Amino acid sequence: MSPGAHLLEVSNLKVSFQTEEGVVRAVDGVSFALEQGEVVAIVGESGSGKSVTAMTLLGLTRSPNASFEGSAQLEGKELITASEEQLREIRGGEIAMIFQDPMSSLDPVYRIGSQIVEQIVAHDFQVSKSEAMERAIALMDRVGIPRARERVRSYPHEFSGGMRQRVMIAMALSCSPKVLIADEPTTALDVTIQAQILDELRTLRKETDAGIILVTHDLGVVADIADRIVVMYAGRVVEQGTLDEIFYNPQHPYTWGLLGSITRVDRDTTGLLPSIPGTPPSLVSPPAGCHFRPRCPHAFDRCTDVPALEAHLPETPQHVDRCWLSAMQKRDLRQVGDRIGLAADEPVIA
């Protein structure tokens, strides 16, 4: 990797799908970069384009009805226009992915060890199957699976949800990838197992210096591990900055709504949990201008134009957002009582 270059750089990525209802613009001009040893979290509601963005990097959204624009480069190698043969070498070898549902990601009729071995021998032709099996056992032991030498012969249904997720992490680590994509890795796991999975990701970053893209809607998980945050809404990036910038000085009303919806142990929990009014828009016919406009209590006439994703705070030039409100207005409007959030209970636009 040349000096000053990013490990992974995504520039103006657009992904559309042709459907019977029309063209779904699932990803609309997304740009971000990932450095070695960095954790970048992509957050947003379901349908915001988080997973489509991540899966497109591996060519997993390619289909006859899909179209792509923009660029995604891994150490200078273009991923969007890469051939299937090139992508087969990159998948698992240079970019690995932990999928949201490990049960549907693991083949139910093959033993756990055989599935890890299959990936190892597919990318390392110098390794025999017996050597690959020893590596699989070592990986399972590394991610905290007890009695790994025995459990390597188990089937996926014999593992709990947390253990299956550990298997997915072991499989992702099997070829020492440069980039690890974790798509909702803690979904449907209890908080104790969530903490263990996050510890595994932290250990991975420390030991391998791999860059991690964490796709999630759980801001509690983000606060625990992320270095930078990309906030997506309706296919677009609406804010991007460091962990501290997003949590302590958020600039976009959608981010305020996300932060305001978090349960806090130091606050009164007897009332209703604050929520963002309305529902996400259809990506077939999204609203004109700012996509968040119909749900934003602070929308005004200018919001019918699309705001650029740019910095508005001179002291933090890497902190960018997509909102027409001034920095002073944002500072005043985001404060709702003693918390950050959205003030109105109902959207101002029908």
VMD Tcl script that draws the C-alpha trace (Angstrom):
set ca {
  {0.00 0.00 0.00}
  {1.50 3.33 -1.05}
  {2.17 6.02 1.61}
  {-0.92 8.10 2.34}
  {-3.25 5.64 0.61}
  {-6.28 4.21 2.36}
  {-6.69 0.50 2.96}
  {-10.19 0.73 1.48}
  {-11.68 3.75 -0.25}
  {-15.31 3.95 -1.38}
  {-16.13 6.92 -3.64}
  {-19.62 8.00 -4.76}
  {-20.95 4.45 -4.73}
  {-24.44 4.06 -6.21}
  {-26.41 0.81 -6.30}
  {-29.84 0.52 -7.94}
  {-32.20 -2.40 -8.48}
  {-34.86 -2.60 -11.18}
  {-38.14 -3.88 -9.70}
  {-41.76 -4.14 -10.83}
  {-42.55 -0.96 -8.87}
  {-39.62 0.96 -10.36}
  {-35.95 1.59 -9.72}
  {-34.89 1.18 -6.09}
  {-31.93 3.47 -5.35}
  {-30.60 1.46 -2.44}
  {-27.25 3.27 -2.22}
  {-27.01 6.85 -3.44}
  {-23.53 8.34 -3.59}
  {-21.87 6.79 -0.52}
  {-18.23 7.69 0.18}
  {-15.96 6.70 3.06}
  {-12.47 5.35 3.75}
  {-11.05 2.67 6.03}
  {-7.55 2.57 7.47}
  {-5.53 -0.35 8.82}
  {-6.52 -1.22 12.37}
  {-9.56 1.09 12.26}
  {-13.19 0.28 13.06}
  {-15.69 2.20 10.94}
  {-19.32 1.74 11.97}
  {-22.10 2.20 9.42}
  {-25.33 2.92 11.29}
  {-28.94 3.61 10.40}
  {-32.44 2.14 10.39}
  {-33.37 -0.98 8.44}
  {-33.50 -0.13 4.75}
  {-30.96 2.68 4.96}
  {-28.53 0.89 2.62}
  {-25.95 -0.27 5.19}
  {-25.85 -3.94 4.26}
  {-26.18 -3.30 0.51}
  {-23.13 -1.02 0.71}
  {-21.11 -3.69 2.53}
  {-22.23 -6.60 0.35}
  {-21.52 -4.66 -2.84}
  {-17.84 -4.52 -1.87}
  {-17.77 -8.32 -2.24}
  {-19.90 -8.45 -5.37}
  {-22.77 -10.10 -3.47}
  {-25.40 -7.72 -4.87}
  {-24.60 -8.43 -8.51}
  {-27.63 -9.57 -10.52}
  {-29.22 -8.87 -13.92}
  {-31.48 -6.21 -12.40}
  {-28.70 -4.40 -10.50}
  {-26.65 -1.44 -11.70}
  {-23.59 0.15 -10.12}
  {-21.74 3.46 -10.29}
  {-18.77 4.86 -8.45}
  {-15.66 3.20 -7.10}
  {-14.49 0.96 -4.27}
  {-10.77 0.26 -4.12}
  {-8.93 -2.13 -1.83}
  {-5.27 -1.02 -1.82}
  {-5.78 0.36 -5.31}
  {-7.64 -2.67 -6.69}
  {-11.08 -1.81 -8.04}
  {-13.84 -3.98 -6.61}
  {-16.92 -2.69 -8.42}
  {-15.70 -3.66 -11.90}
  {-13.64 -6.68 -10.81}
  {-14.35 -9.95 -12.59}
  {-15.96 -12.88 -10.78}
  {-12.62 -14.68 -10.83}
  {-10.90 -11.72 -9.19}
  {-13.66 -11.44 -6.60}
  {-13.34 -15.13 -5.71}
  {-9.72 -14.48 -4.76}
  {-10.66 -11.39 -2.73}
  {-13.65 -12.90 -0.88}
  {-12.44 -14.61 2.26}
  {-8.81 -14.00 1.38}
  {-8.53 -10.20 1.49}
  {-12.04 -9.19 2.59}
  {-14.01 -11.46 4.90}
  {-17.58 -11.02 6.09}
  {-19.44 -12.08 9.22}
  {-23.08 -12.29 8.19}
  {-26.03 -11.26 10.33}
  {-27.58 -14.72 10.70}
  {-24.93 -17.42 11.21}
  {-27.48 -20.22 10.99}
  {-28.41 -19.32 7.43}
  {-24.77 -18.61 6.54}
  {-23.51 -22.05 7.59}
  {-24.42 -25.14 5.57}
  {-26.56 -27.32 7.87}
  {-25.45 -30.63 6.30}
  {-21.68 -30.13 6.65}
  {-19.64 -30.29 9.81}
  {-18.29 -27.01 11.20}
  {-14.66 -28.01 10.70}
  {-15.21 -29.02 7.08}
  {-16.70 -25.62 6.26}
  {-13.74 -23.75 7.72}
  {-11.30 -26.10 5.97}
  {-13.04 -25.52 2.63}
  {-12.34 -21.79 2.84}
  {-8.72 -22.28 3.88}
  {-7.80 -24.65 1.03}
  {-9.67 -22.46 -1.48}
  {-7.27 -19.58 -0.78}
  {-4.08 -21.35 0.30}
  {-3.10 -24.02 -2.21}
  {0.02 -24.97 -0.23}
  {-1.99 -26.26 2.75}
  {-3.16 -29.86 2.94}
  {-6.60 -30.71 4.32}
  {-5.09 -32.13 7.50}
  {-3.07 -28.94 8.04}
  {-6.16 -26.87 7.30}
  {-8.12 -28.86 9.88}
  {-5.45 -28.15 12.51}
  {-5.69 -24.47 11.63}
  {-9.49 -24.65 11.93}
  {-9.18 -26.18 15.40}
  {-6.72 -23.48 16.44}
  {-9.07 -20.77 15.13}
  {-12.05 -22.20 16.99}
  {-10.01 -22.34 20.16}
  {-8.86 -18.76 19.58}
  {-12.42 -17.40 19.40}
  {-13.36 -19.14 22.64}
  {-15.12 -22.32 21.51}
  {-14.50 -24.92 24.26}
  {-13.19 -28.39 23.36}
  {-12.47 -27.20 19.83}
  {-10.89 -30.50 18.75}
  {-14.14 -32.31 19.57}
  {-16.56 -29.60 18.45}
  {-14.92 -29.31 15.03}
  {-16.96 -32.39 14.06}
  {-20.26 -30.86 15.18}
  {-23.00 -29.62 12.86}
  {-24.28 -26.01 13.00}
  {-27.53 -26.99 14.75}
  {-25.51 -28.37 17.65}
  {-24.16 -24.91 18.44}
  {-25.92 -22.05 20.22}
  {-26.41 -18.71 18.44}
  {-23.38 -17.21 20.16}
  {-21.20 -20.20 19.30}
  {-22.32 -20.13 15.66}
  {-21.35 -16.46 15.52}
  {-17.93 -17.41 16.91}
  {-17.62 -20.01 14.15}
  {-18.33 -17.27 11.60}
  {-15.59 -15.14 13.15}
  {-13.19 -18.10 13.06}
  {-14.03 -18.66 9.40}
  {-13.51 -14.97 8.66}
  {-10.09 -15.06 10.33}
  {-9.00 -18.24 8.57}
  {-7.12 -16.47 5.77}
  {-5.97 -13.38 7.71}
  {-8.07 -10.83 5.76}
  {-7.08 -7.18 5.47}
  {-10.69 -6.06 5.85}
  {-13.38 -7.66 7.99}
  {-17.04 -6.73 7.43}
  {-19.25 -7.52 10.42}
  {-22.92 -7.23 9.46}
  {-24.99 -6.98 12.67}
  {-22.66 -9.47 14.43}
  {-24.46 -9.16 17.78}
  {-28.08 -9.31 16.59}
  {-30.30 -11.75 18.57}
  {-27.51 -12.42 21.09}
  {-27.87 -11.69 24.79}
  {-25.78 -8.88 26.22}
  {-23.17 -11.19 27.77}
  {-22.49 -12.89 24.43}
  {-22.55 -9.50 22.69}
  {-19.74 -8.33 24.95}
  {-17.74 -11.48 24.20}
  {-18.15 -11.05 20.44}
  {-17.02 -7.42 20.67}
  {-13.99 -8.54 22.70}
  {-13.15 -10.96 19.87}
  {-13.32 -8.13 17.32}
  {-11.10 -5.92 19.47}
  {-8.57 -8.75 19.83}
  {-8.65 -9.30 16.07}
  {-7.89 -5.67 15.38}
  {-5.04 -5.65 17.89}
  {-3.43 -8.86 16.65}
  {-3.86 -8.54 12.88}
  {-4.21 -4.77 12.30}
  {-7.17 -5.53 10.03}
  {-9.63 -2.79 9.19}
  {-13.18 -3.53 10.38}
  {-16.47 -2.28 8.92}
  {-19.19 -2.73 11.51}
  {-22.73 -2.61 10.10}
  {-25.27 -2.12 12.86}
  {-28.26 -0.19 14.18}
  {-27.12 -0.64 17.80}
  {-25.44 2.58 18.94}
  {-24.50 0.91 22.22}
  {-22.29 -1.50 20.28}
  {-20.91 1.40 18.23}
  {-19.95 3.36 21.35}
  {-18.04 0.34 22.62}
  {-15.78 -0.32 19.65}
  {-15.94 2.19 16.76}
  {-13.33 4.79 15.82}
  {-15.42 6.54 13.17}
  {-19.12 6.49 12.34}
  {-20.96 6.76 9.03}
  {-24.65 7.57 9.52}
  {-26.87 6.49 6.61}
  {-30.48 7.34 5.86}
  {-32.48 6.25 2.80}
  {-29.38 5.29 0.84}
  {-27.36 8.41 1.60}
  {-24.65 9.30 4.10}
  {-26.13 12.10 6.20}
  {-23.27 12.47 8.70}
  {-19.76 11.16 9.17}
  {-17.22 11.77 11.91}
  {-15.25 10.32 14.78}
  {-16.98 8.55 17.65}
  {-16.72 11.60 19.91}
  {-17.90 13.98 17.19}
  {-21.03 11.97 16.46}
  {-21.94 11.23 20.08}
  {-21.11 14.59 21.64}
  {-21.54 17.08 18.79}
  {-23.98 15.54 16.25}
  {-24.91 17.82 13.38}
  {-27.77 16.10 11.54}
  {-31.35 15.85 12.91}
  {-31.51 12.17 12.00}
  {-28.47 11.50 14.17}
  {-30.15 13.44 16.99}
  {-33.14 11.14 16.69}
  {-30.97 8.02 16.81}
  {-29.09 9.25 19.87}
  {-32.29 10.36 21.57}
  {-33.77 6.89 21.16}
  {-31.07 5.19 23.25}
  {-32.12 3.89 26.66}
  {-30.00 5.44 29.40}
  {-29.58 3.89 32.85}
  {-28.98 7.32 34.38}
  {-32.36 8.68 33.21}
  {-35.99 8.13 34.19}
  {-37.28 5.09 32.29}
  {-40.92 5.19 33.41}
  {-42.13 7.04 30.31}
  {-42.16 6.08 26.65}
  {-38.80 5.79 24.91}
  {-38.37 8.73 22.49}
  {-38.61 7.73 18.84}
  {-38.19 9.28 15.42}
  {-41.66 10.14 14.04}
  {-42.93 8.63 10.81}
  {-41.36 5.86 8.73}
  {-38.43 5.70 6.28}
  {-39.38 6.73 2.71}
  {-39.79 4.45 -0.28}
  {-36.53 4.24 -2.21}
  {-38.55 3.90 -5.42}
  {-39.95 7.42 -5.03}
  {-38.01 9.18 -2.26}
  {-38.94 12.74 -1.22}
  {-37.34 15.63 -3.07}
  {-34.31 17.23 -1.49}
  {-33.29 15.94 1.93}
  {-34.68 12.42 2.32}
  {-35.24 13.01 6.04}
  {-37.36 16.11 5.39}
  {-40.83 14.49 5.89}
  {-39.82 13.26 9.35}
  {-37.81 16.27 10.48}
  {-39.50 18.81 12.79}
  {-36.90 21.39 11.78}
  {-37.43 21.22 8.00}
  {-37.87 24.48 6.09}
  {-38.21 25.62 2.47}
  {-34.57 25.11 1.52}
  {-34.75 21.43 2.48}
  {-36.44 20.67 -0.86}
  {-32.93 20.97 -2.34}
  {-30.36 18.25 -1.67}
  {-27.73 19.56 0.78}
  {-24.11 18.64 0.09}
  {-22.20 16.38 2.45}
  {-19.62 18.83 3.76}
  {-17.93 20.19 6.88}
  {-19.60 23.06 8.72}
  {-17.31 23.24 11.75}
  {-13.84 24.72 11.05}
  {-12.34 22.99 14.10}
  {-13.33 19.51 12.84}
  {-12.96 19.49 9.05}
  {-13.40 15.70 8.85}
  {-16.81 15.91 10.54}
  {-19.27 16.27 7.65}
  {-23.06 16.35 7.49}
  {-25.87 16.86 5.00}
  {-28.11 19.57 6.51}
  {-29.03 23.19 5.66}
  {-29.32 24.33 9.29}
  {-26.50 26.52 10.58}
  {-24.13 25.21 13.26}
  {-25.69 27.60 15.80}
  {-29.22 26.46 14.94}
  {-28.17 22.82 15.28}
  {-26.65 23.43 18.70}
  {-29.89 25.01 19.94}
  {-32.42 22.69 18.25}
  {-30.85 19.35 19.15}
  {-31.15 19.94 22.89}
  {-34.43 18.52 24.18}
  {-34.54 18.96 27.93}
  {-31.41 17.31 29.25}
  {-30.74 15.13 26.21}
  {-30.01 15.26 22.49}
  {-33.03 14.42 20.36}
  {-35.89 15.61 18.16}
  {-38.32 18.05 19.78}
  {-41.53 17.38 17.86}
  {-43.72 14.34 18.40}
  {-45.12 14.44 14.86}
  {-43.53 15.14 11.46}
  {-44.23 18.59 10.07}
  {-44.88 17.30 6.53}
  {-47.67 14.83 5.78}
}
mol new
graphics top color blue
foreach p $ca { graphics top sphere $p radius 0.5 }
foreach p [lrange $ca 0 end-1] q [lrange $ca 1 end] { graphics top cylinder $p $q radius 0.2 }
display resetview
